[in-house]
Amino acid sequence: MTFTVGIIGAGRVGSVLGSALQAAGHRVVAASGTSAATRHRIATLLPMAQLLPADEVARAATNLLIISVPDDSLAGVVAGLAAVGAISPGQIVAHTSGAHGLSVLEPAVELGARPLALHPAMTFTGGTADLDRLADGISFGVTAPIDLAPIADVLVSDLGGEVEWIAEADRPLYHAALAHGANHLVTLVNEAADRLRDAGVTNPEMVLAPLLTAALSNALHLGDAALTGPVSRGDAGTVAKHVTALSAVAPESVPTYLALARRTADRAIAVGRLRPTDAEPLLDVLAGHPESAAAVGTVVGEGAKA
């Protein structure tokens, strides 16, 4: 099964998926994009594709039209294509948004198009390294009508991936989970690197790489059993020191630290790694009452002297 493909929005995601489809034997005949970076990607990754306006891309894509634009722009692009009659009956119109399902494609469906939500669960840079990651195999969050499911399977297989079927109503939750895990991870890692620089560490990336790589691997394989550190041990005094140090150097980091530490404590308690009674001083610190931690520290100190 070979498709004649057009890509509207050949940015980081669209250009890479188009290149992968091209390598699998499909014909990517047209692509759209206005920025210099997008035009460069089309020239580099999709050399056989014509650079055309969006409506002309849609008309050239006799089998498969992929719309890869920002989430909040998707509905307007689909409605615009439908309004100018650029959608053909029987044409598969797919989008790559994780947050949207099939309903956003309704204007195209009304013209006889076949809708498909095809979201690659990967972060993209728009370069050839993304093609290597695709070849290694990733998951695609797919929502499709029953009759289109076999074709979706073929497309994902051609892209080297595995299908995860997502119900229409679950698309926002599915996308929230991915954004929470991937996007917030980037923020968290950079926050940690910044604080290490504040502490005088000259190469925070070298310090963090083995630690975070091991933590991610353990979390994926062991779940909450991978929890370590002062929160999972209920070390209220240590956490209070963290909050004091962050407040002095980077007060903007304190709310995030407290929120994540509280959620970590909740999960540690839920799986039995932290007893609720042992967690009470820690929870007081996280609620903004560090005097509990001070009391714990005094008791520990007196015990050491005895």
C-alpha positions in Angstrom: 0.0 0.0 0.0 1.6 3.2 -1.2 0.3 6.7 -0.4 0.7 10.0 -2.1 1.3 12.3 0.8 1.1 16.0 1.5 2.2 17.7 4.7 0.8 20.9 6.0 3.1 22.4 8.6 6.4 20.6 7.8 8.1 21.7 11.0 9.9 19.6 13.5 7.3 16.8 13.5 5.8 16.9 10.0 9.1 17.0 8.2 10.5 14.0 10.1 7.4 11.9 9.7 7.3 12.8 6.0 11.0 11.7 5.6 10.3 8.4 7.4 7.2 7.8 5.1 9.3 8.6 2.1 12.0 6.1 3.2 9.2 3.5 3.6 8.3 3.9 0.0 5.5 6.5 0.1 5.5 9.5 -2.2 5.6 12.9 -0.3 4.7 15.2 -3.2 4.0 18.5 -1.4 4.6 20.4 1.8 3.9 23.8 3.3 5.7 26.1 5.7 6.6 29.7 5.9 9.6 30.0 8.3 13.1 29.8 7.0 13.7 26.8 9.3 10.7 24.9 7.9 11.8 25.6 4.3 15.2 24.3 5.2 13.8 21.1 6.6 11.6 20.6 3.5 14.7 21.0 1.3 16.8 18.7 3.5 14.4 16.0 4.6 11.8 16.2 1.8 13.7 17.0 -1.3 11.1 15.5 -3.7 8.3 17.6 -2.2 7.1 20.8 -3.8 6.8 23.8 -1.5 3.2 24.9 -1.9 0.5 26.8 0.0 -1.6 24.7 2.4 -4.6 24.4 0.1 -2.5 23.3 -2.8 -0.8 20.7 -0.6 -4.2 19.3 0.3 -5.2 19.0 -3.3 -1.9 17.3 -4.2 -2.2 14.7 -1.5 -4.5 12.3 -3.3 -4.3 9.6 -0.6 -3.0 11.0 2.7 -2.9 14.6 4.0 -1.0 15.1 7.3 -1.6 18.3 9.2 1.1 19.0 11.6 0.4 22.4 13.1 0.2 23.7 16.7 -2.7 22.3 18.7 -4.5 25.6 19.0 -4.2 26.3 15.2 -5.5 22.9 14.1 -9.2 23.6 14.1 -8.7 26.8 12.1 -6.5 25.1 9.5 -9.0 22.2 9.0 -12.0 24.6 8.7 -10.0 26.8 6.3 -9.2 23.9 4.0 -12.8 22.7 4.0 -14.1 26.2 3.3 -12.0 26.4 0.0 -12.9 22.9 -1.1 -9.3 21.6 -0.8 -10.4 18.3 0.9 -11.4 15.4 -1.4 -13.8 12.5 -0.7 -12.0 9.4 0.4 -8.9 11.3 1.3 -7.3 10.3 4.6 -6.8 13.5 6.7 -4.6 12.9 9.6 -3.2 15.2 12.3 -0.3 14.8 14.7 -1.8 16.5 17.7 -1.7 14.6 21.0 -4.5 16.7 22.6 -7.0 16.4 19.8 -9.0 13.4 18.6 -11.2 13.1 15.5 -13.8 15.8 16.3 -11.4 18.5 15.2 -11.5 17.0 11.7 -15.3 17.2 11.4 -15.2 19.9 8.6 -13.1 17.5 6.5 -15.3 14.5 7.3 -18.4 16.5 6.1 -16.7 16.6 2.7 -16.1 12.9 2.7 -12.6 12.7 4.2 -11.5 9.8 6.4 -10.2 11.2 9.8 -7.2 9.9 11.7 -5.4 11.2 14.8 -1.8 10.0 14.7 0.4 11.3 17.5 4.1 10.3 17.8 5.0 10.0 21.5 8.4 11.5 21.1 10.1 14.9 21.4 11.4 16.2 18.1 14.3 18.4 17.1 13.5 18.4 13.4 16.9 16.8 12.5 18.1 13.5 11.3 18.6 12.2 14.8 14.8 12.0 15.1 14.8 9.5 12.2 17.1 7.3 14.2 14.8 7.5 17.2 11.8 6.6 15.0 13.8 3.6 13.6 14.4 2.4 17.1 10.7 2.3 17.6 8.3 4.6 19.4 4.6 4.5 20.4 1.9 6.4 18.5 -1.3 7.5 20.2 -3.9 6.7 17.6 -7.6 7.4 17.4 -9.4 6.2 14.3 -12.7 5.0 13.0 -13.0 1.2 13.0 -12.7 0.9 9.3 -9.5 3.0 9.2 -7.8 1.0 12.0 -6.0 -1.4 9.6 -4.6 1.5 7.6 -3.5 3.3 10.8 -1.7 0.1 11.8 0.2 0.0 8.4 1.2 3.6 8.6 2.5 3.3 12.1 4.4 0.1 11.2 5.9 1.9 8.2 7.1 4.6 10.6 8.7 1.9 12.7 6.3 2.4 15.6 3.7 0.6 17.8 0.1 1.7 18.0 -1.5 2.7 21.3 -5.2 3.1 20.7 -6.6 6.1 22.6 -10.3 6.7 23.0 -11.6 10.1 21.7 -12.6 11.2 25.2 -9.1 10.3 26.6 -7.0 12.3 24.3 -6.6 15.3 26.6 -5.6 13.0 29.5 -3.2 11.1 27.3 -1.5 14.3 26.1 -1.4 15.7 29.7 0.5 12.7 30.9 3.1 13.0 28.1 3.5 16.7 28.6 3.8 16.3 32.4 6.5 13.6 31.9 8.5 15.1 29.0 8.1 18.8 29.0 8.2 19.2 32.8 11.2 16.9 32.9 13.2 19.3 30.8 12.3 22.1 33.2 13.2 20.0 36.2 16.6 19.0 34.8 17.5 22.6 33.9 16.3 23.8 37.3 18.6 21.2 39.0 21.5 22.2 36.7 21.0 25.9 37.6 21.0 25.2 41.3 24.2 23.2 41.0 25.8 26.1 39.2 24.7 28.3 42.1 26.4 25.9 44.4 29.7 26.3 42.5 29.5 23.1 40.4 31.3 23.9 37.1 29.9 21.0 35.1 26.4 20.2 36.3 25.6 18.1 33.3 28.4 15.6 34.2 27.1 15.4 37.8 23.4 14.9 36.7 23.8 12.6 33.7 24.5 9.3 35.6 22.2 10.2 38.5 19.2 11.1 36.3 19.8 8.4 33.8 19.7 5.8 36.6 16.6 7.5 38.2 14.7 7.4 35.0 15.6 3.8 34.2 14.6 2.8 37.8 11.4 4.7 37.7 10.3 3.1 34.4 11.2 -0.4 35.6 10.4 -0.3 39.3 7.7 2.4 39.6 7.4 4.0 43.0 9.8 1.4 44.4 12.5 3.5 42.8 11.9 6.3 45.2 15.0 7.3 47.2 16.2 10.5 49.0 15.1 12.5 52.1 11.4 12.7 51.3 11.0 8.9 50.9 12.9 8.5 54.2 10.9 11.2 56.0 14.0 13.3 56.7 12.2 16.5 57.6 15.3 18.3 58.9 17.1 17.8 55.5 14.1 19.0 53.5 13.8 22.1 55.7 17.5 22.9 54.9 16.7 22.5 51.2 13.9 24.9 51.5 16.0 27.5 53.4 18.8 27.2 50.9 16.5 27.6 47.9 14.7 30.5 49.5 17.9 32.4 49.8 19.3 31.7 46.3 16.4 30.9 44.0 13.0 31.7 45.7 11.3 31.1 42.4 12.2 27.4 42.7 10.6 26.9 46.1 7.0 26.4 45.1 7.9 23.7 42.5 10.2 22.0 45.1 7.5 22.0 47.7 4.8 20.7 45.3 6.9 17.9 44.0 8.2 16.9 47.4 4.6 16.8 48.7 3.5 14.6 45.8 6.6 12.4 46.4 5.6 12.0 50.0 2.1 11.1 49.1 3.3 8.4 46.8 5.8 7.1 49.3 3.1 6.8 51.9 0.7 5.1 49.5 3.2 2.3 48.7 4.4 1.9 52.3 7.9 3.3 51.9 7.0 6.0 54.4 4.8 5.5 57.4 2.2 8.2 58.0 3.4 8.8 61.6 7.0 9.2 60.4 5.8 11.6 57.7 4.1 14.1 60.0 7.2 16.4 60.6 8.0 16.2 56.9 4.5 17.2 55.9 4.6 20.1 58.4 7.8 21.4 56.6 6.1 21.0 53.2 3.1 22.9 54.5 5.4 25.8 55.6 5.9 24.9 59.3 9.6 24.2 59.6 9.5 24.3 63.4 8.6 20.6 63.3 11.9 19.8 61.5 13.8 21.9 64.0 12.3 19.8 66.9 13.3 16.6 65.1 16.8 17.9 64.6 17.1 18.7 68.3 16.0 15.2 69.3 18.5 13.6 66.9 21.3 15.8 68.2 20.6 15.0 71.8 20.5 11.3 70.9 23.9 11.6 69.3 25.4 13.2 72.4 24.0 10.5 74.6 
